[in-house]
Amino acid sequence: MYCHHVIAADTTTNGTSSMHRHFNSCKCNPHKFNMDLKQGTLQTTPGQGISTWRYDPEALREAFAEMIIEDELPFVFGEKAGFKKFMSVACPRFELPSRRTCMRDICSLLFSRKGKAKAFYFIKDNCERVCLTTYCWTSQQQDGYITVTAHFIDNGWKLHKKVISSFQVKGHKRDDIGKNLHRCLVEWGLAKVMTITVDNASSNDNGISYLNKQLNNANSIISRGKYLHMRCAAHIINLIVQDGLKEVDTSVKCVRGAVRYIKNGSSRLVKFKEFAEEEKVESKAFFNVDICTSWKSTYLMLQAVIAYEKVFTRYLEEDPYYAIDLDEENKGFGHPDESDWENAKKIADFLGHFHELTLCVSGSYMLPLMQQHNSVTLKNKKEPKEI
């Protein structure tokens, strides 16, 4: 019992209209909120005129999952304070999903018949020939996975990309990679393949050879697969840089150890900032410890830390534990000296060119071949004798 209002409701003398009206207007009615959710409201959409809108939490959950996918946002986006504040004003009734709920919604959307059929028919109706790229990654449980992305140009000459599969690789035999790729193509009805871009690894060579044979049997590739296998330029650049960094590994370790020492204590960081003000360092950028397996983060660390060379020298004079701790931590590498800083400057300059090149060949919606063609053509126009 939620309402104590007394209403005459005799079927012969009063009828039930009064009770029905009070049921809909009673503020104590717990069912009234659910009734309000079904009530549509008028809204004006630019270019579409007036339409009705109804609050639908399931549709909002699905739209939120699609936003995470399309904009490549992290699953934790719905837990961020700023977005929560915005949604509390825009739509306070909608409860934002947690990162785990968001992950389940995305998986449900991707593998649902509705979502898959929508993407399937979009590719089928708008794609004459497709290019594939593969991305190999390892989970926290050390399981290997490959994500397959389809790139194609639609009938309106717009470049698209669609993630069409992500599967676990239990080994590096040709059957494991090649068969999974072929199964993916069959599942999506993609017979006409232009190229497949993979990392420069022997296991991928075997997988592409298997796939080349299958596509040749179906007579669906150009020049019998002569141009099917494309090696990832970004991966080749990564191998070149990693090999080159081995030559100056000692200097990088010295600088990394110095940065880690400063970042490991709040009092050290405060003192370091005071020295930076006294030395009148103009740089506003600050540094973080790099990930030793990622040369990109090493480049960003060196690029930011070079401006603080005088500050590190000052810190060495003021803090007696600085050199001692670095000797123990770096197993004899010690603090960075003048030669290490000189090497750091050269390394940062060296990595800068490769960083720009990696960004150039890693575009999602701009063909790297078109970018390189424009660059070479422009250079040829300016300096014809040097080409």
N, C-alpha and C positions, 0 to 999 in steps of 0.2 A: 504494500500500500504506500503510494508516494503522494497522494492527494486526498485531503479530507473535505473537499468541497462537496456539498450535498446538492444533487440535481434530481428533480422529479423525472422519472423515465418510465412511467407506466405505458405499456404499448397501446392501451385502448384510449386513454385520455390525454397523455402528454406526447407520446411518440419518442423517438430516439435522436431527433435532430439536435436538441440542446446538448445532449451528452457528446454527440459527435463534434459539435463546434468547440466545446470545452476541451475535448481530447486534443484537438489541433492547436489550441491557443494556450493551454496550461503550461506555465513556465517550469513546473515541477516534472513534466512528462519526460522521462529519460529517452523515449523513442523519438522525441522531436528533433534531436540533433541529426539522427540518421535520416529523418525525413527532409531536413534542410539540405543535406548533402545531395539529394536527388533533385533538388530544385535548380533549374537552369537559370543563368543570368545572361543578360545581353552584353555583348562586347563588340567593339569596332576594330576590325583588322584592316590595316592599310592595303588597298587594292582589292579587298574581298568583300567590303561592305559590313553589314551587321550580321552577327551569328550568335548562337547561344553557347554558353560555356557551363559545364557542370563539374564540380569538384570530384575527381576520381583518383584516389590514392594509388591504385594499381597502375593507372596510366602514367601518373607522375613518377612512380618507381621505374617504370620502363623507359620513360623519357630521360630520367637521371642516368640510367645505365648507358643509354645511347650517347649522352653527352660525354661521359667518361671515356667511351670508346673513340668517338669522333675527334675529340680534342686531346686525346692521349693524356688524360689527367690521372693522378694517382688514386688508388682506391680510398685513401684517407681523406680525399677532398671534402667529403660530406661531414667530416669531423672538425674541420678548420673553423676557428672562432669567427672570422670575418664573414664566411659564407653562412654560418648559422645565424648570425645577426641579421644578414640580408634576408634570409628566408623567413625569419620570425616577423619581419615587417611585410614582405611580399605575400607569403602564404603561411601564416602561423599554424594552420591545422595540419600541414604536412610534416611528418616526422622523418627527418633525414636519416638514411640508412647508414649503419656503421661500415667500416671497411670490409668486414667479413660478409655482411649482408649484401654489400655492393658487389663483392666478388661472386657470390651465389647468383645474384640477379643477372650479372653479365654472362656467366656461364650458361644460365638458363636461356638467356636471350640468344646467345650465339648458336647454341645447339638445339634450339626449338625449331620445329618445322616451319613456323611462320617466318622467323628471322632468316633461316637458311634458304627457304624458297624465295624470299624477297631478294636476297643477294644473288641467288642462282639465276633468276630470270633477268635481273639487271645486267649481269655479265653476259648472259646468252643473247640478249636483245641488243646490246651496245658494243659487243666486242667481236672483232673479226679474227684477231690473233693476239695472243697474250705473252708477256714476258714475266718470268718468275724470278724471285729472289729468295734465298734461304738464309736464316739466321740461326746459328748454333749457340746454345747457352746451357748452363749447368745450374741445377737447382741447389738449394741448401743441403739437400740429401745426396748431392753429388750424382744425381741422375741427369743424363744427357737428353736434351730436347732439340728439335728443329721446328722453327716456325716458317711457314711458306706464305709469301705475299705475292699476289697477282697484280701486275701493272698493265694497264691497257688504255687505249684512247677510244673514247666513245664516238658516236655518230656526229656529235657537235665539236669534235676535235679538242676535247677536254681530257687531260690526263687524270686517271683514277688509280687508286691502290686499294686492294681489299685483302685482308688476312683471311686465307681460305682454309688453313689447317695448322695444327700444332701437335706434333706427335713425339713420343719418347723413342729414343734410339738406344737399343740395348747393346749394340756392338757397332763396329766400323767395317763390317763386311759389305760387299756390293749389294747383297740381298736386302740388308737392313735399311739402307738409305734409298737405293734405286726402287725397290718394290713399294716402299711407303710413298715416294713421290709419284709413282705411276698410279697407285691406288687413289691418291688425292686427285689426280687429273681425271681419272675415270669417274670418280664420285661427283665432280663438278662439271663433267661433260666438256672438258677443255681438251680438244684434240689438236688444235692448231697452236703450237708453241713456237715462239720466235727464238728466245734465248732463256737460259737458266743460269743465274749468277750465284756462285757458291764460293766458299773460302778456298784458298790455295792449299789444299790438302790431298794426299794420295787417296784417302778413303772416299772423298768426294769425286775424284777422277773415276774410280770404279763404279760408283753409283750412277754418274752421268752416262758412262759407257753402257750400262745396263738399260737405262732409260732411252738412250739414243737408239738402241736396237729395237726396243718395243715401239717407239714412234716411227721408225723406219718401216717396220712391218705394216703399220697402219697408213703409211704414205702420207703423213700429215706434217712433215717438217721441211724446211727449205734447204736445198743443196745437200740432201741426205744427212743433215745434222752437222755440217761443217762448221757452222757458226752457233751451234746450240750451247756449247760449254763456254761460259764467260767467267773468268776469275775476278773476284771482288777486288777492285783497285784499293779500297780502304784497308782491306786485310793485308795486301801486299805492302802498302805504305807502313802499316803497323809492324810487319816483319823487318823491314829495312831499318826503321827507327830503333826497334828493340835491339837489333844487332849492333847498331852504331853506338847506343848508349853503354854497351859493355866496355867500350874503350875508355870512358870517363866515369865509370861507376863509382870510383873512390870519392871524387869531388862531389857528386850528387849525394852520396851517403853522408858526407860531412855536413852539407847544407841541410839535408833532411833531419839529421840529428840535432842541429842547432835550432831549427824551427820547432821540433818536437819538445825540446827542453823548455823553450819559451811558452809554448801552448799548454804545458802540463801543470802550470801553477798560476792561479789568479794574481798572486803577489808579483810573480815574475813578469806577467803581462802588463801589470800596472807600471812597474819600474821601466819596462821596455818602452812603453808609450811616453813616459816622462823623458827618457833619453832621446826619443824620436823628436819630441818638441824642442828639446835643447839643441839638437843637431840640425834643426830646421829642415826636416825631411818634407819635401813638397808633395810626395805621393800620398793620395787618399786611400789607395787600395791596401787591403791587408791580406795576410797570407794564411793558409791552412796547410796542415801536413798532407802531403800527397799520398796517393795509393801507389805503392811501389810497382804494382803490376800494370799500371795505366800510365803510359807516357804522356797522355793529354793532361792528366792532373799534375804530373811532374813539371810539364811546361808552364801551366798556370801558376804553380808554386814558385818556380824560378823567376818567372816574369814579374811577380809581385814582390819577391824578397830581395831582388837585386838593388832596389832603391834604398834598402835598409842596411847596406854593407857597413857604413860608418857606425850605425847604431849597434850592430853585433860586435864590432871592434871595441866600442865603448863598454858594452856589457861584459866583455872579457876582462877588462881592466877593473870593473867595479865588483864583479861577482866571482870570488875565488872558486866556488863549487862548479861554475860553468864548464871549465876545461876538465875538471876531475870527473864529473858525471858523464861528459861526452866520451872521455877515454874509456870508461867502463861500459857504457852503452854501445858504443860503436866498435868495441873490441880492437882498440888501437888506432882507429881512424882519426880521432880527436876532433877539435873544433876546426871550422874552415879557415884557412889562411889566405894570404893574398893570391896565391896561385889557384886555389880552389874557387875563389870569387871570380877570377879571370876566366876560368873554365866554365863557371856557371853562366856568365854573360854570353860566351860563345855558344853554349848549349841552348840557351833560351833563344838566341837568334837562329840557330840551326833548326830547332823544333818549331819555331814560328812559321817557317815556310811550309813545313809538312802539315801543321795544324790548319793553315789556310787551304792547302790542297785537299785535306780530308773533308773539310766543310764543303768544298766545291763539288766533290764527287759523291757526297752523301745526301744530296737533296732528294726529297720525296716527291715533289711536284714540279721539279725542273730537271729536264734530261741533262745529265752530265756531258753527254756528247755534244749537245747544242751549246752548252756553256764553253766547252773547250774549242769548238769550232769558231765561235764568236771571238774568243780570246786570241786564237792563232791568226784569224783573218784581220783583226784589228792591229796586231803586232806586225803582220806582213805589210799592212798598208802604211804603217809609220816607219818601219825599218826593213825595207824590201831586200837590202843587201845582206842582212844577217840571217835570213831564213834559208 
